[in-house]
Amino acid sequence: MQSLILNRGSAQALAEQASSEGVRKLRQAGLLKVLQGLTSAQEGMAMTQHG
């Protein structure tokens, strides 16, 4: 990831690298919290409507 950033990698390349390193999108992280019972589905969707 550091190399991509330093070499001005494309947004697509950064997204692919992040995904391969296990970085979750905000909505995915929210869904995990819902499944773990830490928040409601309504709250998870409200906090990630633009994510």
mmCIF file of the N, C-alpha and C atoms, coordinates in Angstrom:
data_MODEL
# 
_entry.id   MODEL 
# 
loop_
_atom_site.group_PDB 
_atom_site.id 
_atom_site.type_symbol 
_atom_site.label_atom_id 
_atom_site.label_alt_id 
_atom_site.label_comp_id 
_atom_site.label_asym_id 
_atom_site.label_entity_id 
_atom_site.label_seq_id 
_atom_site.pdbx_PDB_ins_code 
_atom_site.Cartn_x 
_atom_site.Cartn_y 
_atom_site.Cartn_z 
_atom_site.occupancy 
_atom_site.B_iso_or_equiv 
_atom_site.pdbx_formal_charge 
_atom_site.auth_seq_id 
_atom_site.auth_comp_id 
_atom_site.auth_asym_id 
_atom_site.auth_atom_id 
_atom_site.pdbx_PDB_model_num 
ATOM 1   N N  . MET A 1 1  ? 0.823   -1.167 0.000  1.00 0.00 ? 1  MET A N  1 
ATOM 2   C CA . MET A 1 1  ? 0.000   0.000  0.000  1.00 0.00 ? 1  MET A CA 1 
ATOM 3   C C  . MET A 1 1  ? 0.881   1.249  0.000  1.00 0.00 ? 1  MET A C  1 
ATOM 4   N N  . GLN A 1 2  ? 1.896   1.241  0.822  1.00 0.00 ? 2  GLN A N  1 
ATOM 5   C CA . GLN A 1 2  ? 2.787   2.393  0.906  1.00 0.00 ? 2  GLN A CA 1 
ATOM 6   C C  . GLN A 1 2  ? 3.417   2.691  -0.451 1.00 0.00 ? 2  GLN A C  1 
ATOM 7   N N  . SER A 1 3  ? 3.856   1.660  -1.132 1.00 0.00 ? 3  SER A N  1 
ATOM 8   C CA . SER A 1 3  ? 4.483   1.832  -2.441 1.00 0.00 ? 3  SER A CA 1 
ATOM 9   C C  . SER A 1 3  ? 3.493   2.437  -3.444 1.00 0.00 ? 3  SER A C  1 
ATOM 10  N N  . LEU A 1 4  ? 2.259   1.948  -3.430 1.00 0.00 ? 4  LEU A N  1 
ATOM 11  C CA . LEU A 1 4  ? 1.239   2.496  -4.325 1.00 0.00 ? 4  LEU A CA 1 
ATOM 12  C C  . LEU A 1 4  ? 1.000   3.974  -4.049 1.00 0.00 ? 4  LEU A C  1 
ATOM 13  N N  . ILE A 1 5  ? 0.926   4.325  -2.787 1.00 0.00 ? 5  ILE A N  1 
ATOM 14  C CA . ILE A 1 5  ? 0.687   5.719  -2.417 1.00 0.00 ? 5  ILE A CA 1 
ATOM 15  C C  . ILE A 1 5  ? 1.860   6.590  -2.864 1.00 0.00 ? 5  ILE A C  1 
ATOM 16  N N  . LEU A 1 6  ? 3.057   6.159  -2.551 1.00 0.00 ? 6  LEU A N  1 
ATOM 17  C CA . LEU A 1 6  ? 4.243   6.939  -2.910 1.00 0.00 ? 6  LEU A CA 1 
ATOM 18  C C  . LEU A 1 6  ? 4.418   7.083  -4.418 1.00 0.00 ? 6  LEU A C  1 
ATOM 19  N N  . ASN A 1 7  ? 3.963   6.075  -5.153 1.00 0.00 ? 7  ASN A N  1 
ATOM 20  C CA . ASN A 1 7  ? 4.084   6.100  -6.610 1.00 0.00 ? 7  ASN A CA 1 
ATOM 21  C C  . ASN A 1 7  ? 2.805   6.576  -7.294 1.00 0.00 ? 7  ASN A C  1 
ATOM 22  N N  . ARG A 1 8  ? 1.931   7.196  -6.500 1.00 0.00 ? 8  ARG A N  1 
ATOM 23  C CA . ARG A 1 8  ? 0.679   7.767  -7.018 1.00 0.00 ? 8  ARG A CA 1 
ATOM 24  C C  . ARG A 1 8  ? -0.150  6.747  -7.783 1.00 0.00 ? 8  ARG A C  1 
ATOM 25  N N  . GLY A 1 9  ? -0.356  5.596  -7.159 1.00 0.00 ? 9  GLY A N  1 
ATOM 26  C CA . GLY A 1 9  ? -1.179  4.558  -7.766 1.00 0.00 ? 9  GLY A CA 1 
ATOM 27  C C  . GLY A 1 9  ? -2.605  5.043  -7.957 1.00 0.00 ? 9  GLY A C  1 
ATOM 28  N N  . SER A 1 10 ? -3.304  4.440  -8.899 1.00 0.00 ? 10 SER A N  1 
ATOM 29  C CA . SER A 1 10 ? -4.687  4.821  -9.185 1.00 0.00 ? 10 SER A CA 1 
ATOM 30  C C  . SER A 1 10 ? -5.598  4.442  -8.019 1.00 0.00 ? 10 SER A C  1 
ATOM 31  N N  . ALA A 1 11 ? -6.751  5.071  -7.992 1.00 0.00 ? 11 ALA A N  1 
ATOM 32  C CA . ALA A 1 11 ? -7.735  4.754  -6.956 1.00 0.00 ? 11 ALA A CA 1 
ATOM 33  C C  . ALA A 1 11 ? -8.132  3.285  -7.028 1.00 0.00 ? 11 ALA A C  1 
ATOM 34  N N  . GLN A 1 12 ? -8.262  2.772  -8.242 1.00 0.00 ? 12 GLN A N  1 
ATOM 35  C CA . GLN A 1 12 ? -8.617  1.357  -8.427 1.00 0.00 ? 12 GLN A CA 1 
ATOM 36  C C  . GLN A 1 12 ? -7.534  0.446  -7.856 1.00 0.00 ? 12 GLN A C  1 
ATOM 37  N N  . ALA A 1 13 ? -6.276  0.758  -8.129 1.00 0.00 ? 13 ALA A N  1 
ATOM 38  C CA . ALA A 1 13 ? -5.170  -0.052 -7.621 1.00 0.00 ? 13 ALA A CA 1 
ATOM 39  C C  . ALA A 1 13 ? -5.125  0.001  -6.096 1.00 0.00 ? 13 ALA A C  1 
ATOM 40  N N  . LEU A 1 14 ? -5.353  1.184  -5.526 1.00 0.00 ? 14 LEU A N  1 
ATOM 41  C CA . LEU A 1 14 ? -5.374  1.314  -4.064 1.00 0.00 ? 14 LEU A CA 1 
ATOM 42  C C  . LEU A 1 14 ? -6.512  0.506  -3.462 1.00 0.00 ? 14 LEU A C  1 
ATOM 43  N N  . ALA A 1 15 ? -7.696  0.568  -4.081 1.00 0.00 ? 15 ALA A N  1 
ATOM 44  C CA . ALA A 1 15 ? -8.851  -0.183 -3.580 1.00 0.00 ? 15 ALA A CA 1 
ATOM 45  C C  . ALA A 1 15 ? -8.600  -1.681 -3.642 1.00 0.00 ? 15 ALA A C  1 
ATOM 46  N N  . GLU A 1 16 ? -8.009  -2.140 -4.737 1.00 0.00 ? 16 GLU A N  1 
ATOM 47  C CA . GLU A 1 16 ? -7.714  -3.568 -4.879 1.00 0.00 ? 16 GLU A CA 1 
ATOM 48  C C  . GLU A 1 16 ? -6.692  -4.026 -3.845 1.00 0.00 ? 16 GLU A C  1 
ATOM 49  N N  . GLN A 1 17 ? -5.666  -3.219 -3.620 1.00 0.00 ? 17 GLN A N  1 
ATOM 50  C CA . GLN A 1 17 ? -4.644  -3.573 -2.631 1.00 0.00 ? 17 GLN A CA 1 
ATOM 51  C C  . GLN A 1 17 ? -5.243  -3.594 -1.226 1.00 0.00 ? 17 GLN A C  1 
ATOM 52  N N  . ALA A 1 18 ? -6.044  -2.602 -0.908 1.00 0.00 ? 18 ALA A N  1 
ATOM 53  C CA . ALA A 1 18 ? -6.680  -2.551 0.413  1.00 0.00 ? 18 ALA A CA 1 
ATOM 54  C C  . ALA A 1 18 ? -7.545  -3.784 0.629  1.00 0.00 ? 18 ALA A C  1 
ATOM 55  N N  . SER A 1 19 ? -8.320  -4.133 -0.376 1.00 0.00 ? 19 SER A N  1 
ATOM 56  C CA . SER A 1 19 ? -9.177  -5.316 -0.280 1.00 0.00 ? 19 SER A CA 1 
ATOM 57  C C  . SER A 1 19 ? -8.347  -6.576 -0.070 1.00 0.00 ? 19 SER A C  1 
ATOM 58  N N  . SER A 1 20 ? -7.241  -6.699 -0.795 1.00 0.00 ? 20 SER A N  1 
ATOM 59  C CA . SER A 1 20 ? -6.401  -7.893 -0.657 1.00 0.00 ? 20 SER A CA 1 
ATOM 60  C C  . SER A 1 20 ? -5.745  -7.964 0.722  1.00 0.00 ? 20 SER A C  1 
ATOM 61  N N  . GLU A 1 21 ? -5.613  -6.803 1.385  1.00 0.00 ? 21 GLU A N  1 
ATOM 62  C CA . GLU A 1 21 ? -5.036  -6.764 2.726  1.00 0.00 ? 21 GLU A CA 1 
ATOM 63  C C  . GLU A 1 21 ? -6.100  -6.880 3.819  1.00 0.00 ? 21 GLU A C  1 
ATOM 64  N N  . GLY A 1 22 ? -7.354  -7.097 3.411  1.00 0.00 ? 22 GLY A N  1 
ATOM 65  C CA . GLY A 1 22 ? -8.410  -7.320 4.388  1.00 0.00 ? 22 GLY A CA 1 
ATOM 66  C C  . GLY A 1 22 ? -9.087  -6.065 4.908  1.00 0.00 ? 22 GLY A C  1 
ATOM 67  N N  . VAL A 1 23 ? -8.829  -4.925 4.283  1.00 0.00 ? 23 VAL A N  1 
ATOM 68  C CA . VAL A 1 23 ? -9.483  -3.687 4.700  1.00 0.00 ? 23 VAL A CA 1 
ATOM 69  C C  . VAL A 1 23 ? -10.935 -3.740 4.245  1.00 0.00 ? 23 VAL A C  1 
ATOM 70  N N  . ARG A 1 24 ? -11.854 -3.476 5.154  1.00 0.00 ? 24 ARG A N  1 
ATOM 71  C CA . ARG A 1 24 ? -13.279 -3.513 4.830  1.00 0.00 ? 24 ARG A CA 1 
ATOM 72  C C  . ARG A 1 24 ? -13.790 -2.124 4.465  1.00 0.00 ? 24 ARG A C  1 
ATOM 73  N N  . LYS A 1 25 ? -14.775 -2.092 3.598  1.00 0.00 ? 25 LYS A N  1 
ATOM 74  C CA . LYS A 1 25 ? -15.484 -0.853 3.317  1.00 0.00 ? 25 LYS A CA 1 
ATOM 75  C C  . LYS A 1 25 ? -16.343 -0.539 4.537  1.00 0.00 ? 25 LYS A C  1 
ATOM 76  N N  . LEU A 1 26 ? -16.696 0.722  4.692  1.00 0.00 ? 26 LEU A N  1 
ATOM 77  C CA . LEU A 1 26 ? -17.469 1.154  5.852  1.00 0.00 ? 26 LEU A CA 1 
ATOM 78  C C  . LEU A 1 26 ? -18.764 0.367  5.988  1.00 0.00 ? 26 LEU A C  1 
ATOM 79  N N  . ARG A 1 27 ? -19.470 0.158  4.902  1.00 0.00 ? 27 ARG A N  1 
ATOM 80  C CA . ARG A 1 27 ? -20.730 -0.584 4.953  1.00 0.00 ? 27 ARG A CA 1 
ATOM 81  C C  . ARG A 1 27 ? -20.486 -2.030 5.381  1.00 0.00 ? 27 ARG A C  1 
ATOM 82  N N  . GLN A 1 28 ? -19.411 -2.653 4.910  1.00 0.00 ? 28 GLN A N  1 
ATOM 83  C CA . GLN A 1 28 ? -19.089 -4.023 5.298  1.00 0.00 ? 28 GLN A CA 1 
ATOM 84  C C  . GLN A 1 28 ? -18.796 -4.099 6.792  1.00 0.00 ? 28 GLN A C  1 
ATOM 85  N N  . ALA A 1 29 ? -18.051 -3.129 7.300  1.00 0.00 ? 29 ALA A N  1 
ATOM 86  C CA . ALA A 1 29 ? -17.742 -3.100 8.730  1.00 0.00 ? 29 ALA A CA 1 
ATOM 87  C C  . ALA A 1 29 ? -19.016 -2.923 9.543  1.00 0.00 ? 29 ALA A C  1 
ATOM 88  N N  . GLY A 1 30 ? -19.920 -2.070 9.046  1.00 0.00 ? 30 GLY A N  1 
ATOM 89  C CA . GLY A 1 30 ? -21.196 -1.856 9.735  1.00 0.00 ? 30 GLY A CA 1 
ATOM 90  C C  . GLY A 1 30 ? -22.035 -3.118 9.769  1.00 0.00 ? 30 GLY A C  1 
ATOM 91  N N  . LEU A 1 31 ? -22.071 -3.838 8.647  1.00 0.00 ? 31 LEU A N  1 
ATOM 92  C CA . LEU A 1 31 ? -22.838 -5.085 8.590  1.00 0.00 ? 31 LEU A CA 1 
ATOM 93  C C  . LEU A 1 31 ? -22.281 -6.106 9.573  1.00 0.00 ? 31 LEU A C  1 
ATOM 94  N N  . LEU A 1 32 ? -20.980 -6.159 9.690  1.00 0.00 ? 32 LEU A N  1 
ATOM 95  C CA . LEU A 1 32 ? -20.361 -7.068 10.651 1.00 0.00 ? 32 LEU A CA 1 
ATOM 96  C C  . LEU A 1 32 ? -20.806 -6.732 12.072 1.00 0.00 ? 32 LEU A C  1 
ATOM 97  N N  . LYS A 1 33 ? -20.880 -5.434 12.394 1.00 0.00 ? 33 LYS A N  1 
ATOM 98  C CA . LYS A 1 33 ? -21.335 -5.008 13.732 1.00 0.00 ? 33 LYS A CA 1 
ATOM 99  C C  . LYS A 1 33 ? -22.781 -5.424 13.961 1.00 0.00 ? 33 LYS A C  1 
ATOM 100 N N  . VAL A 1 34 ? -23.604 -5.332 12.909 1.00 0.00 ? 34 VAL A N  1 
ATOM 101 C CA . VAL A 1 34 ? -25.004 -5.770 13.013 1.00 0.00 ? 34 VAL A CA 1 
ATOM 102 C C  . VAL A 1 34 ? -25.051 -7.264 13.301 1.00 0.00 ? 34 VAL A C  1 
ATOM 103 N N  . LEU A 1 35 ? -24.285 -8.045 12.538 1.00 0.00 ? 35 LEU A N  1 
ATOM 104 C CA . LEU A 1 35 ? -24.272 -9.495 12.711 1.00 0.00 ? 35 LEU A CA 1 
ATOM 105 C C  . LEU A 1 35 ? -23.748 -9.911 14.081 1.00 0.00 ? 35 LEU A C  1 
ATOM 106 N N  . GLN A 1 36 ? -22.861 -9.079 14.659 1.00 0.00 ? 36 GLN A N  1 
ATOM 107 C CA . GLN A 1 36 ? -22.320 -9.367 15.984 1.00 0.00 ? 36 GLN A CA 1 
ATOM 108 C C  . GLN A 1 36 ? -23.270 -8.898 17.090 1.00 0.00 ? 36 GLN A C  1 
ATOM 109 N N  . GLY A 1 37 ? -24.355 -8.235 16.712 1.00 0.00 ? 37 GLY A N  1 
ATOM 110 C CA . GLY A 1 37 ? -25.319 -7.755 17.694 1.00 0.00 ? 37 GLY A CA 1 
ATOM 111 C C  . GLY A 1 37 ? -24.876 -6.483 18.400 1.00 0.00 ? 37 GLY A C  1 
ATOM 112 N N  . LEU A 1 38 ? -23.893 -5.774 17.841 1.00 0.00 ? 38 LEU A N  1 
ATOM 113 C CA . LEU A 1 38 ? -23.370 -4.575 18.483 1.00 0.00 ? 38 LEU A CA 1 
ATOM 114 C C  . LEU A 1 38 ? -24.144 -3.318 18.109 1.00 0.00 ? 38 LEU A C  1 
ATOM 115 N N  . THR A 1 39 ? -24.929 -3.404 17.026 1.00 0.00 ? 39 THR A N  1 
ATOM 116 C CA . THR A 1 39 ? -25.758 -2.277 16.600 1.00 0.00 ? 39 THR A CA 1 
ATOM 117 C C  . THR A 1 39 ? -26.944 -2.832 15.828 1.00 0.00 ? 39 THR A C  1 
ATOM 118 N N  . SER A 1 40 ? -27.907 -1.984 15.550 1.00 0.00 ? 40 SER A N  1 
ATOM 119 C CA . SER A 1 40 ? -29.081 -2.424 14.786 1.00 0.00 ? 40 SER A CA 1 
ATOM 120 C C  . SER A 1 40 ? -28.825 -2.253 13.291 1.00 0.00 ? 40 SER A C  1 
ATOM 121 N N  . ALA A 1 41 ? -29.589 -2.963 12.481 1.00 0.00 ? 41 ALA A N  1 
ATOM 122 C CA . ALA A 1 41 ? -29.472 -2.824 11.034 1.00 0.00 ? 41 ALA A CA 1 
ATOM 123 C C  . ALA A 1 41 ? -29.809 -1.393 10.625 1.00 0.00 ? 41 ALA A C  1 
ATOM 124 N N  . GLN A 1 42 ? -30.815 -0.817 11.261 1.00 0.00 ? 42 GLN A N  1 
ATOM 125 C CA . GLN A 1 42 ? -31.213 0.558  10.951 1.00 0.00 ? 42 GLN A CA 1 
ATOM 126 C C  . GLN A 1 42 ? -30.064 1.532  11.227 1.00 0.00 ? 42 GLN A C  1 
ATOM 127 N N  . GLU A 1 43 ? -29.426 1.387  12.357 1.00 0.00 ? 43 GLU A N  1 
ATOM 128 C CA . GLU A 1 43 ? -28.304 2.263  12.705 1.00 0.00 ? 43 GLU A CA 1 
ATOM 129 C C  . GLU A 1 43 ? -27.126 2.041  11.756 1.00 0.00 ? 43 GLU A C  1 
ATOM 130 N N  . GLY A 1 44 ? -26.838 0.798  11.448 1.00 0.00 ? 44 GLY A N  1 
ATOM 131 C CA . GLY A 1 44 ? -25.746 0.492  10.534 1.00 0.00 ? 44 GLY A CA 1 
ATOM 132 C C  . GLY A 1 44 ? -25.963 1.110  9.167  1.00 0.00 ? 44 GLY A C  1 
ATOM 133 N N  . MET A 1 45 ? -27.174 1.035  8.653  1.00 0.00 ? 45 MET A N  1 
ATOM 134 C CA . MET A 1 45 ? -27.487 1.620  7.352  1.00 0.00 ? 45 MET A CA 1 
ATOM 135 C C  . MET A 1 45 ? -27.448 3.139  7.411  1.00 0.00 ? 45 MET A C  1 
ATOM 136 N N  . ALA A 1 46 ? -27.953 3.718  8.495  1.00 0.00 ? 46 ALA A N  1 
ATOM 137 C CA . ALA A 1 46 ? -27.971 5.168  8.617  1.00 0.00 ? 46 ALA A CA 1 
ATOM 138 C C  . ALA A 1 46 ? -26.556 5.747  8.669  1.00 0.00 ? 46 ALA A C  1 
ATOM 139 N N  . MET A 1 47 ? -25.654 5.057  9.321  1.00 0.00 ? 47 MET A N  1 
ATOM 140 C CA . MET A 1 47 ? -24.295 5.568  9.454  1.00 0.00 ? 47 MET A CA 1 
ATOM 141 C C  . MET A 1 47 ? -23.437 5.327  8.214  1.00 0.00 ? 47 MET A C  1 
ATOM 142 N N  . THR A 1 48 ? -23.912 4.471  7.301  1.00 0.00 ? 48 THR A N  1 
ATOM 143 C CA . THR A 1 48 ? -23.100 4.154  6.112  1.00 0.00 ? 48 THR A CA 1 
ATOM 144 C C  . THR A 1 48 ? -23.842 4.426  4.822  1.00 0.00 ? 48 THR A C  1 
ATOM 145 N N  . GLN A 1 49 ? -24.826 5.291  4.844  1.00 0.00 ? 49 GLN A N  1 
ATOM 146 C CA . GLN A 1 49 ? -25.617 5.519  3.633  1.00 0.00 ? 49 GLN A CA 1 
ATOM 147 C C  . GLN A 1 49 ? -24.801 6.064  2.472  1.00 0.00 ? 49 GLN A C  1 
ATOM 148 N N  . HIS A 1 50 ? -23.675 6.706  2.752  1.00 0.00 ? 50 HIS A N  1 
ATOM 149 C CA . HIS A 1 50 ? -22.832 7.224  1.679  1.00 0.00 ? 50 HIS A CA 1 
ATOM 150 C C  . HIS A 1 50 ? -21.547 6.411  1.540  1.00 0.00 ? 50 HIS A C  1 
ATOM 151 N N  . GLY A 1 51 ? -21.429 5.286  2.248  1.00 0.00 ? 51 GLY A N  1 
ATOM 152 C CA . GLY A 1 51 ? -20.183 4.531  2.277  1.00 0.00 ? 51 GLY A CA 1 
ATOM 153 C C  . GLY A 1 51 ? -20.147 3.333  1.460  1.00 0.00 ? 51 GLY A C  1 
# 
